[in-house]
Amino acid sequence: LLVRIFFGESDTWQHRPLAIALLERLRSEGFAGATAFRGMAGYGARSVIHSTHLLRLSNDLPVVIEVVDAE
């Protein structure tokens, strides 16, 4: 089973980066594996493109965490 979680790099949980908080929680819950990917570009509900382009530095690049486990 594969689950993908999408969010922005600037998202936090209890003053910590959300990616780290999620990975630690998934590990403590016993999931088989999880990987965080930082995207080069993306957009969300507001249709604002966030990218690593040099002329438009973004503070909120897309992040995807993929979680794998058995059903």
C-alpha positions in Angstrom: 0.0 0.0 0.0 1.3 3.4 -0.9 0.1 6.7 0.5 1.3 10.2 -0.7 1.1 13.2 1.5 1.5 16.6 -0.2 2.3 19.9 1.6 4.6 22.9 1.5 8.1 23.1 2.8 7.2 26.0 5.1 4.5 24.0 6.9 5.2 23.2 10.5 3.8 21.2 13.4 4.5 22.3 16.9 7.2 24.7 15.7 9.0 21.9 13.8 9.3 21.2 10.1 6.2 19.1 9.1 8.3 16.6 7.1 10.5 15.7 10.0 7.5 15.5 12.4 5.6 13.2 10.0 8.6 10.9 9.4 9.2 10.5 13.1 5.5 9.8 13.8 5.3 7.3 11.0 8.4 5.5 12.3 7.1 5.4 15.8 3.7 4.0 14.6 5.6 1.1 12.9 5.0 1.9 9.2 7.3 -0.2 6.9 8.9 2.9 5.3 8.6 6.5 4.3 10.6 8.9 2.2 10.3 12.7 1.9 10.9 14.4 -1.5 11.5 18.1 -2.0 10.1 19.3 -5.3 11.6 21.6 -7.9 8.3 23.3 -8.6 4.6 22.9 -8.0 1.3 24.6 -7.3 -1.7 24.0 -5.1 -5.2 25.2 -4.5 -4.4 28.9 -5.1 -2.6 28.1 -8.4 0.5 30.0 -7.4 3.6 28.3 -8.8 6.5 27.8 -6.4 9.8 26.9 -7.9 13.6 26.9 -7.5 14.0 29.3 -10.4 16.8 31.7 -9.6 14.8 34.8 -10.4 11.9 33.8 -8.2 13.2 32.3 -4.9 10.5 30.4 -3.1 10.2 29.8 0.6 7.5 27.2 0.1 8.6 24.5 -2.3 6.4 21.4 -2.6 7.2 18.4 -0.4 5.8 14.8 -0.9 6.1 12.1 1.7 5.5 8.6 0.4 4.5 6.0 3.0 4.6 2.2 2.3 3.1 -0.6 4.3 1.0 -3.7 4.0 -2.8 -3.3 4.1 
